[in-house]
Amino acid sequence: MKPTIILTQKNVCAFLGLIMALTILWSANAEAKVDTINEVIPMELKEIHEVSEEAILFFEIDMEEVKEQPTITFINKYGVIVAEFYGDKSTLKNKFKESIEKGKFITAFGKHEFYLM
């Protein structure tokens, strides 16, 4: 008769694998419980105030305070805005030709261009 040895390398590895699998299942189950708890928390209720149309008609907006988007913006190597130019691109490029040629074009978004000084 052959003696059975319980502590073989295969048995120890299989046991460790089983423990790891159970740990993974336990942590996944714990995370799932946390997610469901977060979904159940209600948001604050905000009061809704009705405003009459007459009150809206008397409200005036001063459009002079609204800042339009600059057409050309110069920034330095730290990302700080050095200069902003407003108006037509062609007019600005004619007026500030030297500055625009010295600056390196970075990117454009719509009508807005960015240059690195």
LINTA-V748211 format. One record per helix or strand of 2 or more residues. SS is the DSSP state (H for helix, E for strand). FROM is the first residue (numbers start at 1). LEN is the number of residues. If there is no record, write none. Layout:
# LINTA-V748211
SS:FROM:LEN ; SS:FROM:LEN
This chain:
# LINTA-V748211
H:9:32 ; H:53:5 ; H:63:3 ; E:72:4 ; E:81:5 ; H:89:7 ; H:97:6 ; E:104:6 ; E:112:5
